[in-house]
Amino acid sequence: MTVAYPIIEGKYRFRGGWRDIPTQLLDLVVGRGYDITPSGENDYLIRGSSKLIMVNEEQFKKYFEPYIDYEADPIDVTTKDEARIETEPIDTHTLDSKCDTQPSLDNSDNEQMTLF
């Protein structure tokens, strides 16, 4: 069974960066979700902390990822192969043995339990 968490449309998580963050993105918090809407052909508007921030498509792809809501209930995602495997009967193999495998107590040698 495979589970997945829902993705919230129009909301993106800020991934941040190390040293190469543009100055207009310094007000954003890493890991927080922000509402981002397309504005024009290659520009995006971010509704940030207290102002609107505009980024181009390259910056949007580099610094943002879709927001996954981990606090929501997970969705059961089962592929066809997994469903087929779960419904197939499990094959078991039994082996008949001719030896006596019951433990016996042999008092003559150190009073230890043996299998033979």
C-alpha positions in Angstrom: 0.0 0.0 0.0 1.3 3.4 -0.9 0.1 6.7 0.6 0.4 10.2 -0.7 -0.4 13.6 0.8 -2.5 16.1 -1.0 -0.9 19.0 -2.9 -2.6 22.4 -2.4 -3.2 24.2 -5.8 -1.8 27.7 -6.1 0.4 27.4 -3.0 4.1 26.7 -3.1 6.8 26.0 -0.5 9.9 28.3 -0.5 13.0 26.2 -0.7 15.5 29.0 -0.1 19.1 28.8 -1.0 22.5 29.2 0.5 24.2 32.4 -0.9 22.4 33.1 -4.2 19.0 34.2 -3.0 17.7 37.3 -4.8 17.2 40.3 -2.5 13.4 40.4 -3.1 13.1 36.8 -1.6 15.0 37.6 1.6 11.7 38.4 3.4 10.3 34.9 2.8 10.6 32.1 5.3 12.1 28.8 4.2 9.6 25.9 4.3 6.5 28.1 4.5 3.8 28.0 1.9 3.0 31.1 -0.2 0.3 31.9 -2.6 1.8 32.3 -6.1 -0.1 33.3 -9.2 1.1 33.7 -12.8 1.4 37.3 -14.0 2.1 37.6 -17.6 4.1 35.1 -19.7 7.1 34.5 -17.5 6.4 36.4 -14.3 4.9 35.2 -11.0 3.4 37.2 -8.1 4.1 36.0 -4.6 1.9 37.2 -1.8 4.7 37.4 0.8 4.9 38.7 4.4 3.6 42.2 3.8 4.1 43.0 0.1 3.8 41.5 -3.4 7.0 40.0 -4.8 7.6 39.4 -8.4 9.9 36.7 -9.7 10.6 35.4 -13.2 10.0 31.8 -14.3 13.7 30.7 -13.7 13.6 31.9 -10.1 10.2 30.4 -9.6 11.4 26.9 -10.7 14.6 27.2 -8.7 13.3 28.4 -5.3 9.8 27.0 -5.1 8.1 23.6 -5.1 4.4 22.6 -4.8 3.1 22.8 -1.3 2.4 19.3 0.2 0.0 19.4 3.1 1.5 16.8 5.5 -1.1 17.7 8.2 -3.9 16.4 6.1 -5.1 12.7 6.0 -3.0 10.7 3.5 -4.6 9.4 0.4 -4.3 5.7 -0.4 -2.6 5.4 -3.8 -2.4 1.8 -4.9 -1.1 0.9 -8.3 -2.5 -2.0 -10.4 0.5 -4.2 -9.6 0.2 -3.6 -5.9 -3.6 -4.4 -6.0 -2.9 -7.6 -7.9 -0.2 -8.7 -5.5 -2.5 -8.0 -2.5 -5.4 -10.1 -3.9 -3.3 -13.1 -5.1 -3.2 -16.0 -2.7 0.0 -16.6 -0.9 1.7 -19.9 -1.9 3.0 -21.9 1.0 5.3 -24.8 0.8 5.3 -27.6 3.4 8.1 -30.0 3.8 7.5 -33.5 5.1 10.4 -34.8 7.2 11.2 -38.3 8.1 13.2 -37.5 11.2 11.9 -37.0 14.6 12.4 -33.4 15.5 10.7 -33.5 18.9 13.0 -32.4 21.7 14.0 -35.0 24.2 15.7 -34.7 27.5 18.8 -36.9 27.7 19.8 -37.2 31.3 23.0 -39.0 30.7 24.9 -36.1 29.1 25.0 -32.9 31.1 21.2 -32.9 31.3 20.8 -30.8 28.1 17.8 -30.8 25.8 18.6 -32.3 22.4 16.7 -32.4 19.1 17.7 -35.9 18.2 
